[in-house]
């Protein structure tokens, strides 16, 4: 049986040297970079600790945020960013201007991307934040080492030792990868899964690894990449297309004896099983804390359906608003029974109290018809259960009502945390079933759809797509700005987009980026111009389409429907192999034998200058 030859002689030494360089540079950067100066590190640290505690995080931890904020102040976080220190006691990330738009990663990022950081956080989790952050950074460095090893294995299968070392060199010498390997964040996790997926694909000129097991493995890696971070979503369409390709054996014979249909059926059969397996834990845990039929408005502020909130039965509602600048409430739409009466008597009632550990506060039960009419009742809840009841006459033309349980007195500034149970809604003498005791959890299908919609931010993307359709010129201008910043930030903007290279280094980085992007475009349109054979051409075309998909996801994902948001170069980290392979092939064509080495030497020079000429002076050797 034909196997993959292991690198011998110089190949092993080069790989070992690259790993040693990566490790030493990472350890140095961990010390040079002041605490919390990596992009979004406070939120990533909070998320890692919450994942380490077990389960799928549902709400931020104010106590943990306060401890991290204290260490941020001690580490001169605000001085490094040249912003004023917030007045008063720092108790939450929302007080930090750079974090106010997204004060927590909970509800925004997937816990799957935080598994390496969570493992590090689980070791002595009770330690202070200043001891926690180095462990998280070391976990990122270990992830980077695994990523490079996976790329080496993929390169060996795809093109032999030269391709393997070229992929390793591009990955190790990327300045952006250097910073990602020394800061607490999930950016390298999808990159690892993508590299492993590449290694499971059939190499050029060899028989395809067929069978359900290989398909399941490849698609499982796709699911992990896509669900670890949104930057890995580009792999989904690419992988499905690859599963349907008619790979060829060494004899040049098409290896699709069962036809294209079998390959397509294979992808369609395995993918649902993959998604069900990957999402089952998160969806199952999520549905148990959400009451069927009820929706949360506002940020993800924790579990809604809790046993601790019950007055009767096994569960009740926990309605929390911890943001003084935004609405957060629980609501349900109710379809009314048909009738010809001119008006109908409506009664709604609920039992409520403040959640344990909270001071008495005001709350509302509000009913609207969706057409401008509303009815409400405000009550000041204390530690004991009290009843709130609302009666009104409803016009016969109304067909739907929206019932809302709202902290506060009817403004966005309202805050508080309440237990609510035994909510009833009567129309005349008929009591409607509205799951008012929160006894029924959310259905599996609804939980899956809600989770995917939230993860993809589908409503925002849809609004953005509609806006582009209506004004394509504005959309084109926005896309141009996004692509320009994506390219620029791939070679700078370190430390909360504060540290940028000078003119010559920035020009060199942008030039290298444009070179690899042009190579990927050429590989997609005319792969025979770069390839030595038909199978190599197929692989280069796959790389070209992968690079295009990654750019589309990295650009459209943050920008569509958003205001003042630009894509960052780190979103392309998982896709760097799809730029590197065409880039190395084009360098080989332009300068045989020496071209790839020159490309790697330019990257190494830029990486060393970024470390010693940019990062070290900017941060003064650490804090």
C-alpha positions as CSV (number, residue, x, y, z in Angstrom):
1,X,0.0,0.0,0.0
2,X,1.3,3.4,-0.9
3,X,1.9,5.6,2.0
4,X,3.1,9.1,2.7
5,X,6.8,9.4,3.1
6,X,8.0,11.2,6.1
7,X,10.5,14.1,5.6
8,X,14.1,13.1,5.9
9,X,17.3,14.9,6.3
10,X,17.0,18.7,5.6
11,X,13.2,18.6,5.6
12,X,13.1,17.5,9.3
13,X,15.7,20.0,10.3
14,X,13.8,22.8,8.5
15,X,10.5,21.8,10.2
16,X,12.2,21.6,13.6
17,X,13.8,25.0,13.0
18,X,10.5,26.5,12.1
19,X,8.8,25.1,15.2
20,X,11.6,26.4,17.4
21,X,11.4,29.8,15.8
22,X,7.6,29.9,16.3
23,X,8.0,28.8,20.0
24,X,10.7,31.3,20.9
25,X,9.0,34.2,19.1
26,X,5.7,33.3,20.8
27,X,7.2,33.2,24.3
28,X,8.9,36.5,23.6
29,X,5.7,38.1,22.4
30,X,3.8,36.8,25.4
31,X,6.2,38.8,27.6
32,X,6.4,41.9,25.3
33,X,2.7,42.4,24.8
34,X,1.2,44.1,27.8
35,X,-1.7,42.5,29.5
36,X,-5.0,42.8,27.7
37,X,-3.5,44.5,24.6
38,X,-4.5,41.6,22.3
39,X,-7.7,42.2,20.3
40,X,-10.7,41.6,22.5
41,X,-8.7,39.8,25.1
42,X,-10.9,40.7,28.1
43,X,-14.0,39.3,26.4
44,X,-12.1,36.2,25.2
45,X,-10.7,35.6,28.7
46,X,-14.2,35.8,30.2
47,X,-15.6,33.4,27.7
48,X,-12.8,30.9,28.2
49,X,-13.4,30.9,32.0
50,X,-17.2,30.4,31.5
51,X,-16.6,27.5,29.1
52,X,-14.1,26.0,31.5
53,X,-16.8,26.0,34.2
54,X,-18.8,23.7,32.0
55,X,-21.8,24.1,29.8
56,X,-22.7,26.6,27.1
57,X,-22.4,30.1,28.5
58,X,-25.7,31.9,28.6
59,X,-24.9,35.2,30.3
60,X,-21.8,37.3,31.2
61,X,-20.3,37.1,34.6
62,X,-20.3,40.6,36.2
63,X,-18.0,39.5,39.0
64,X,-15.4,38.0,36.6
65,X,-15.6,41.1,34.5
66,X,-15.0,43.3,37.5
67,X,-11.8,41.3,38.4
68,X,-10.5,41.5,34.9
69,X,-11.3,45.2,34.8
70,X,-9.2,45.7,38.0
71,X,-6.2,44.0,36.3
72,X,-6.8,46.1,33.2
73,X,-6.4,49.2,35.3
74,X,-3.3,47.8,37.0
75,X,-1.8,46.9,33.6
76,X,-2.3,50.5,32.3
77,X,-4.7,49.3,29.7
78,X,-6.2,52.8,29.2
79,X,-2.8,54.4,28.9
80,X,-1.7,52.1,26.2
81,X,-4.8,53.0,24.2
82,X,-4.5,56.7,25.0
83,X,-8.1,56.9,26.3
84,X,-9.3,58.4,29.6
85,X,-9.9,56.0,32.5
86,X,-13.6,55.6,33.1
87,X,-14.8,57.4,36.3
88,X,-15.9,55.4,39.3
89,X,-15.5,51.8,40.2
90,X,-15.0,49.6,37.1
91,X,-17.6,46.8,37.3
92,X,-18.2,45.8,33.7
93,X,-16.8,45.8,30.1
94,X,-19.5,48.2,29.0
95,X,-17.7,51.0,30.8
96,X,-14.7,50.6,28.4
97,X,-15.2,52.8,25.3
98,X,-13.4,50.2,23.1
99,X,-15.7,47.4,24.4
100,X,-19.0,49.3,24.7
101,X,-20.3,48.0,21.3
102,X,-19.6,44.4,22.2
103,X,-19.0,44.2,25.9
104,X,-19.0,40.4,26.1
105,X,-18.3,37.5,23.7
106,X,-21.1,35.5,25.4
107,X,-24.0,35.1,22.9
108,X,-21.8,36.4,20.1
109,X,-19.1,33.7,19.7
110,X,-19.3,29.9,19.8
111,X,-17.8,28.1,22.8
112,X,-16.3,25.6,20.4
113,X,-13.6,28.1,19.4
114,X,-12.6,28.5,23.1
115,X,-11.9,24.9,23.9
116,X,-8.0,25.3,24.0
117,X,-8.3,28.4,26.1
118,X,-10.9,26.8,28.3
119,X,-8.5,23.9,29.0
120,X,-5.9,26.4,30.1
121,X,-8.4,28.3,32.2
122,X,-9.5,25.1,33.9
123,X,-6.0,24.7,35.3
124,X,-6.2,26.8,38.5
125,X,-9.3,28.7,37.4
126,X,-9.6,30.4,40.8
127,X,-6.3,32.2,40.1
128,X,-6.3,36.0,39.6
129,X,-6.8,37.4,36.1
130,X,-3.1,38.5,36.0
131,X,-2.2,34.8,36.4
132,X,-5.0,33.6,34.0
133,X,-4.0,35.6,31.0
134,X,-0.5,34.1,30.5
135,X,-2.0,30.6,30.6
136,X,-4.5,31.6,27.9
137,X,-1.7,33.0,25.7
138,X,0.3,29.8,26.1
139,X,-2.7,27.9,25.0
140,X,-2.9,30.0,21.9
141,X,0.8,29.3,21.3
142,X,0.2,25.5,21.5
143,X,-2.7,25.9,19.1
144,X,-0.3,27.6,16.7
145,X,2.2,24.8,16.9
146,X,-0.5,22.3,16.2
147,X,-1.7,24.4,13.2
148,X,1.8,24.4,11.7
149,X,2.2,20.7,12.2
150,X,-1.2,20.1,10.5
151,X,-0.2,22.4,7.6
152,X,3.0,20.4,7.2
153,X,1.1,17.1,7.0
154,X,-1.4,18.6,4.5
155,X,1.5,20.0,2.4
156,X,3.2,16.5,2.3
157,X,0.0,15.0,0.9
158,X,-0.8,17.7,-1.5
159,X,2.6,18.4,-3.1
160,X,5.5,16.7,-1.2
161,X,8.2,18.1,0.9
162,X,8.6,21.4,-0.9
163,X,4.9,22.3,-0.6
164,X,5.0,21.3,3.0
165,X,7.9,23.5,3.9
166,X,6.5,26.3,1.8
167,X,3.2,26.2,3.7
168,X,5.0,26.0,7.0
169,X,7.2,28.9,6.2
170,X,4.3,31.2,5.1
171,X,2.3,30.3,8.3
172,X,5.3,30.7,10.7
173,X,6.5,34.0,9.2
174,X,3.2,35.7,9.0
175,X,3.3,38.7,11.4
176,X,-0.5,38.4,11.9
177,X,-0.1,34.7,12.8
178,X,2.7,35.7,15.2
179,X,0.4,38.0,17.1
180,X,-2.5,35.5,17.1
181,X,-0.1,32.8,18.5
182,X,0.7,35.1,21.5
183,X,-2.7,36.6,22.4
184,X,-5.8,35.0,24.0
185,X,-8.3,34.5,21.3
186,X,-10.0,31.9,19.1
187,X,-8.6,33.0,15.7
188,X,-6.3,30.0,15.2
189,X,-8.8,27.3,16.2
190,X,-10.7,27.3,12.9
191,X,-7.4,27.6,11.1
192,X,-6.3,24.3,12.8
193,X,-9.5,22.5,11.6
194,X,-9.1,23.8,8.1
195,X,-5.5,22.5,8.0
196,X,-6.6,19.1,9.2
197,X,-9.4,19.1,6.5
198,X,-6.8,19.8,3.9
199,X,-4.8,16.8,5.1
200,X,-7.8,14.5,4.8
201,X,-8.3,15.3,1.1
202,X,-7.0,13.0,-1.6
203,X,-3.6,14.1,-2.9
204,X,-3.0,14.7,-6.6
205,X,-2.5,11.5,-8.7
206,X,-3.5,9.1,-5.9
207,X,-6.7,7.2,-5.3
208,X,-9.4,9.0,-3.3
209,X,-9.9,8.1,0.3
210,X,-13.5,6.8,-0.2
211,X,-16.1,5.6,2.2
212,X,-18.5,7.1,4.7
213,X,-15.8,7.2,7.4
214,X,-13.6,9.6,5.4
215,X,-16.5,11.7,4.4
216,X,-17.8,11.9,7.9
217,X,-14.3,12.9,9.1
218,X,-13.9,15.6,6.5
219,X,-17.3,17.0,7.1
220,X,-16.9,16.9,10.8
221,X,-13.8,19.0,10.4
222,X,-15.8,21.4,8.2
223,X,-18.4,21.6,10.9
224,X,-15.8,22.3,13.6
225,X,-14.2,25.0,11.5
226,X,-17.5,26.7,10.7
227,X,-18.8,26.5,14.3
228,X,-15.6,27.5,16.0
229,X,-15.7,31.0,14.5
230,X,-17.5,32.6,11.7
231,X,-14.2,33.0,9.8
232,X,-14.4,29.3,9.1
233,X,-17.8,29.4,7.4
234,X,-16.1,29.8,4.0
235,X,-15.1,26.2,4.1
236,X,-18.7,24.9,4.0
237,X,-19.5,25.5,0.3
238,X,-16.0,24.6,-0.7
239,X,-16.0,21.3,1.2
240,X,-19.4,20.3,-0.2
241,X,-18.1,21.0,-3.7
242,X,-15.0,19.0,-3.1
243,X,-17.0,16.0,-1.9
244,X,-18.7,15.9,-5.3
245,X,-15.5,16.2,-7.4
246,X,-14.5,13.3,-9.6
247,X,-11.0,12.7,-8.3
248,X,-8.6,10.7,-10.5
249,X,-6.4,7.8,-9.6
250,X,-2.7,7.5,-10.4
251,X,-3.6,5.8,-13.7
252,X,-5.7,8.8,-14.7
253,X,-9.0,6.9,-14.3
254,X,-11.9,8.8,-12.8
255,X,-12.5,7.4,-9.3
256,X,-16.3,7.8,-9.3
257,X,-17.6,4.4,-10.2
258,X,-20.9,5.1,-8.6
259,X,-21.3,8.4,-10.5
260,X,-21.6,12.0,-9.4
261,X,-25.0,11.3,-7.9
262,X,-23.5,9.0,-5.3
263,X,-21.0,11.7,-4.3
264,X,-23.7,14.3,-3.9
265,X,-25.9,11.9,-2.0
266,X,-22.9,11.1,0.3
267,X,-22.4,14.8,1.1
268,X,-26.1,15.3,1.7
269,X,-26.4,12.2,3.9
270,X,-23.5,12.9,6.1
271,X,-23.8,16.6,6.6
272,X,-27.1,16.5,8.6
273,X,-25.6,13.9,10.9
274,X,-22.5,16.0,11.3
275,X,-24.4,19.1,12.2
276,X,-26.7,17.2,14.6
277,X,-23.7,15.7,16.4
278,X,-21.8,19.0,16.7
279,X,-24.8,21.1,17.7
280,X,-26.6,18.6,19.9
281,X,-25.0,19.5,23.1
282,X,-25.3,23.3,22.6
283,X,-28.8,23.2,21.3
284,X,-29.9,20.8,23.9
285,X,-28.6,22.9,26.7
286,X,-29.9,26.1,25.1
287,X,-33.5,24.7,24.6
288,X,-33.7,23.7,28.3
289,X,-33.3,27.3,29.3
290,X,-35.8,28.8,26.8
291,X,-39.5,28.5,27.3
292,X,-41.4,27.4,24.2
293,X,-43.1,30.3,22.4
294,X,-41.3,33.1,24.3
295,X,-38.5,35.3,22.8
296,X,-35.9,37.4,24.4
297,X,-35.5,41.0,23.1
298,X,-32.0,42.6,23.4
299,X,-28.7,41.1,24.2
300,X,-28.3,37.5,25.4
301,X,-28.8,38.1,29.1
302,X,-29.0,34.6,30.4
303,X,-31.3,31.7,30.9
304,X,-35.1,32.5,30.8
305,X,-36.5,29.2,32.0
306,X,-35.2,28.2,35.5
307,X,-36.3,26.0,38.3
308,X,-35.2,28.7,40.8
309,X,-37.7,31.1,39.3
310,X,-40.7,28.8,39.9
311,X,-43.7,29.7,42.0
312,X,-45.6,26.5,41.1
313,X,-44.6,23.5,39.0
314,X,-41.0,22.9,38.1
315,X,-40.0,26.1,36.3
316,X,-40.6,29.9,36.0
317,X,-39.3,32.8,34.0
318,X,-36.2,34.8,34.9
319,X,-36.3,38.2,33.1
320,X,-33.2,40.3,33.4
321,X,-32.1,43.7,32.1
322,X,-28.6,44.6,33.0
323,X,-28.0,47.2,30.4
324,X,-29.1,50.7,31.2
325,X,-28.8,51.8,27.6
326,X,-30.9,49.2,25.8
327,X,-34.2,47.3,26.0
328,X,-34.2,43.8,27.3
329,X,-37.4,42.0,27.9
330,X,-39.4,38.8,27.3
331,X,-42.2,38.6,24.8
332,X,-44.7,36.3,23.1
333,X,-47.0,36.7,20.1
334,X,-50.5,35.2,20.7
335,X,-53.0,34.4,17.9
336,X,-56.5,35.2,19.1
337,X,-59.5,33.0,18.5
338,X,-61.7,34.2,15.7
339,X,-64.9,36.0,16.6
340,X,-67.4,38.5,15.4
341,X,-67.8,40.5,18.6
342,X,-67.3,44.2,18.4
343,X,-65.0,44.0,21.4
344,X,-63.6,41.3,23.7
345,X,-62.7,41.4,27.3
346,X,-59.1,40.5,27.9
347,X,-57.5,39.7,31.2
348,X,-53.8,39.0,31.7
349,X,-52.2,38.2,35.1
350,X,-48.8,37.1,36.4
351,X,-47.0,36.4,39.7
352,X,-43.7,38.1,40.1
353,X,-40.9,38.9,42.5
354,X,-37.3,40.2,42.3
355,X,-34.7,37.6,41.8
356,X,-32.6,36.6,44.8
357,X,-30.0,39.1,45.7
358,X,-31.7,42.0,43.9
359,X,-33.3,45.1,45.4
360,X,-37.0,45.8,44.9
361,X,-37.6,47.4,41.5
362,X,-40.4,48.2,39.0
363,X,-41.5,45.9,36.3
364,X,-44.3,46.0,33.7
365,X,-46.7,43.6,32.0
366,X,-47.4,45.1,28.6
367,X,-49.8,44.1,25.8
368,X,-49.8,45.6,22.3
369,X,-51.7,44.8,19.2
370,X,-48.8,45.5,16.8
371,X,-50.7,48.4,15.3
372,X,-49.9,51.2,17.8
373,X,-52.4,50.3,20.7
374,X,-51.0,49.1,24.0
375,X,-52.1,48.4,27.5
376,X,-49.8,48.0,30.5
377,X,-49.6,47.7,34.3
378,X,-46.6,48.6,36.4
379,X,-45.8,47.1,39.8
380,X,-42.9,47.4,42.2
381,X,-41.8,43.8,43.0
382,X,-40.2,42.8,46.2
383,X,-38.8,39.6,47.6
384,X,-42.2,38.0,48.0
385,X,-44.5,36.9,45.2
386,X,-47.1,39.4,44.2
387,X,-49.9,39.4,41.6
388,X,-50.2,41.9,38.8
389,X,-53.4,41.9,36.8
390,X,-54.5,43.8,33.7
391,X,-58.0,44.0,32.2
392,X,-59.0,45.9,29.0
393,X,-61.4,45.7,26.1
394,X,-60.0,44.6,22.7
395,X,-61.5,45.6,19.4
396,X,-62.9,42.7,17.4
397,X,-60.6,43.4,14.4
398,X,-57.4,42.6,16.3
399,X,-56.1,39.1,15.5
400,X,-52.8,39.0,17.3
401,X,-51.5,40.3,20.6
402,X,-47.9,40.7,21.9
403,X,-47.4,40.0,25.6
404,X,-44.2,41.5,27.0
405,X,-42.6,41.1,30.5
406,X,-40.5,44.2,30.9
407,X,-38.1,45.3,33.7
408,X,-38.4,49.0,34.6
409,X,-41.1,51.5,34.0
410,X,-41.3,51.6,30.2
411,X,-38.0,53.1,29.1
412,X,-34.7,51.6,27.8
413,X,-33.0,52.7,31.1
414,X,-35.0,50.2,33.1
415,X,-33.0,47.6,35.0
416,X,-33.6,44.7,37.2
417,X,-33.9,40.9,37.5
418,X,-37.3,39.3,38.1
419,X,-38.9,35.9,38.6
420,X,-42.2,35.6,36.8
421,X,-44.5,32.6,36.9
422,X,-48.1,31.5,36.2
423,X,-48.8,34.0,33.5
424,X,-52.4,33.7,32.2
425,X,-54.2,35.2,29.3
426,X,-58.0,35.1,29.0
427,X,-60.3,36.3,26.2
428,X,-63.8,36.4,27.6
429,X,-64.2,33.1,29.4
430,X,-61.5,31.3,27.3
431,X,-58.0,30.8,28.8
432,X,-55.4,30.6,26.0
433,X,-52.4,28.2,26.2
434,X,-49.3,30.5,26.3
435,X,-46.9,28.3,28.3
436,X,-47.3,30.8,31.1
437,X,-45.5,28.6,33.6
438,X,-42.5,28.0,31.4
439,X,-43.0,24.3,31.8
440,X,-42.5,23.5,28.1
441,X,-38.9,24.0,26.9
442,X,-38.2,25.2,23.4
443,X,-38.6,22.6,20.7
444,X,-35.5,21.2,19.1
445,X,-36.2,22.6,15.6
446,X,-36.9,26.0,17.0
447,X,-33.8,25.9,19.2
448,X,-31.6,24.9,16.2
449,X,-33.1,27.6,13.9
450,X,-32.7,30.2,16.6
451,X,-29.1,29.2,17.4
452,X,-28.1,29.2,13.7
453,X,-29.8,32.5,13.0
454,X,-28.1,34.1,16.0
455,X,-24.7,32.7,15.1
456,X,-25.0,33.8,11.5
457,X,-26.7,37.1,12.5
458,X,-29.1,36.3,9.7
459,X,-31.6,39.2,10.2
460,X,-28.7,41.8,10.0
461,X,-27.3,40.1,6.9
462,X,-30.7,40.1,5.2
463,X,-31.2,43.8,5.9
464,X,-27.7,44.5,4.6
465,X,-28.4,42.5,1.4
466,X,-31.6,44.4,0.8
467,X,-29.8,47.7,1.3
468,X,-27.2,46.7,-1.3
469,X,-29.9,45.6,-3.7
470,X,-31.5,49.0,-3.4
471,X,-28.3,51.0,-3.7
472,X,-25.6,49.0,-5.4
473,X,-23.2,51.9,-5.9
474,X,-23.2,52.6,-2.1
475,X,-22.7,48.9,-1.5
476,X,-19.8,48.8,-4.0
477,X,-18.1,51.7,-2.3
478,X,-18.5,50.1,1.1
479,X,-17.1,46.8,-0.2
480,X,-14.0,48.7,-1.6
481,X,-13.4,50.3,1.8
482,X,-13.7,47.0,3.5
483,X,-11.4,45.2,1.1
484,X,-8.8,48.0,1.5
485,X,-8.9,47.8,5.3
486,X,-8.9,44.0,5.2
487,X,-5.6,44.0,3.2
488,X,-4.0,46.7,5.3
489,X,-5.0,45.2,8.6
490,X,-3.6,41.8,7.5
491,X,-0.1,43.3,8.0
492,X,-0.6,45.8,10.9
493,X,-3.1,47.2,13.4
494,X,-1.7,45.1,16.3
495,X,-2.8,45.8,19.8
496,X,-6.4,47.0,19.3
497,X,-5.6,48.4,15.9
498,X,-3.2,50.9,17.5
499,X,0.3,49.7,16.2
500,X,0.8,50.1,12.4
501,X,3.9,49.5,10.4
502,X,5.8,52.4,8.7
503,X,5.6,53.2,5.1
504,X,8.1,50.7,3.7
505,X,7.1,47.8,5.9
506,X,3.4,48.5,5.2
507,X,4.1,48.7,1.5
508,X,6.0,45.4,1.6
509,X,3.2,43.7,3.5
510,X,0.5,45.0,1.1
511,X,2.6,44.1,-1.9
512,X,3.0,40.5,-0.6
513,X,-0.7,40.3,0.1
514,X,-1.6,41.5,-3.4
515,X,0.9,39.1,-4.9
516,X,-0.8,36.1,-3.1
517,X,-4.3,37.4,-3.9
518,X,-3.3,37.7,-7.5
519,X,-1.9,34.2,-7.5
520,X,-5.2,32.9,-6.0
521,X,-7.2,34.7,-8.6
522,X,-5.0,33.2,-11.4
523,X,-5.3,29.8,-9.8
524,X,-9.1,30.1,-10.0
525,X,-9.3,31.4,-13.5
526,X,-6.3,29.8,-15.3
527,X,-4.8,27.1,-13.0
528,X,-2.9,25.5,-15.9
529,X,-0.7,28.6,-15.9
530,X,0.7,27.6,-12.5
531,X,0.3,23.8,-12.5
532,X,2.6,21.0,-13.7
533,X,-0.3,18.6,-14.4
534,X,-4.2,18.4,-14.5
535,X,-4.5,17.2,-10.9
536,X,-2.3,20.0,-9.6
537,X,-4.4,22.4,-11.7
538,X,-7.5,21.1,-9.9
539,X,-5.9,21.7,-6.5
540,X,-4.9,25.2,-7.4
541,X,-8.4,26.0,-8.6
542,X,-9.8,24.7,-5.3
543,X,-7.4,27.1,-3.6
544,X,-8.5,30.0,-5.7
545,X,-12.2,29.4,-4.9
546,X,-11.3,28.9,-1.3
547,X,-9.5,32.2,-1.1
548,X,-12.5,33.9,-2.8
549,X,-15.0,32.4,-0.4
550,X,-12.8,33.4,2.5
551,X,-12.6,37.0,1.4
552,X,-16.4,37.2,0.8
553,X,-17.1,35.8,4.3
554,X,-14.5,38.0,5.9
555,X,-15.8,41.1,4.2
556,X,-19.6,40.6,4.0
557,X,-20.0,39.0,7.4
558,X,-19.0,42.0,9.5
559,X,-20.2,44.7,7.1
560,X,-23.6,43.8,5.7
561,X,-26.3,45.6,7.7
562,X,-23.7,47.0,10.2
563,X,-22.7,50.6,10.8
564,X,-19.0,51.7,11.1
565,X,-17.7,48.1,11.0
566,X,-14.8,47.0,8.9
567,X,-13.3,43.5,8.4
568,X,-9.9,42.7,9.9
569,X,-7.1,40.8,8.4
570,X,-7.1,38.2,11.2
571,X,-10.4,36.9,9.8
572,X,-8.4,35.4,6.9
573,X,-6.1,33.3,9.1
574,X,-8.0,30.1,8.5
575,X,-7.7,30.6,4.7
576,X,-4.0,31.4,4.5
577,X,-3.2,27.9,2.9
578,X,-5.5,28.9,0.0
579,X,-3.4,32.0,-0.6
580,X,0.0,30.4,0.2
581,X,-0.1,27.5,-2.3
582,X,-1.0,29.6,-5.3
583,X,1.5,32.2,-4.1
584,X,4.3,29.7,-3.9
585,X,3.4,28.2,-7.3
586,X,3.4,31.7,-8.9
587,X,6.8,32.5,-7.3
588,X,8.1,29.2,-8.7
589,X,6.9,30.1,-12.2
590,X,8.4,33.5,-12.1
591,X,11.8,32.4,-10.6
592,X,12.3,28.6,-10.7
593,X,13.7,27.1,-7.6
594,X,14.5,30.4,-6.0
595,X,11.1,32.1,-6.2
596,X,9.5,30.3,-3.2
597,X,12.6,30.9,-1.1
598,X,12.6,34.6,-1.9
599,X,8.9,34.8,-0.9
600,X,9.6,33.1,2.4
601,X,12.7,35.3,3.1
602,X,10.6,38.5,2.5
603,X,8.0,37.2,4.9
604,X,10.7,36.3,7.5
605,X,12.3,39.8,7.1
606,X,8.9,41.4,7.6
607,X,8.2,39.2,10.6
608,X,11.4,40.0,12.3
609,X,11.0,43.7,11.7
610,X,7.4,43.6,13.1
611,X,8.7,41.9,16.3
612,X,11.9,44.0,16.9
613,X,11.2,47.2,14.9
614,X,7.5,47.6,15.7
615,X,6.1,45.6,18.6
616,X,9.1,46.0,20.9
617,X,9.4,49.8,20.6
618,X,5.7,50.3,20.7
619,X,5.2,48.4,24.0
620,X,8.6,49.0,25.6
621,X,9.4,45.4,26.3
622,X,6.1,44.7,28.0
623,X,4.3,45.9,31.1
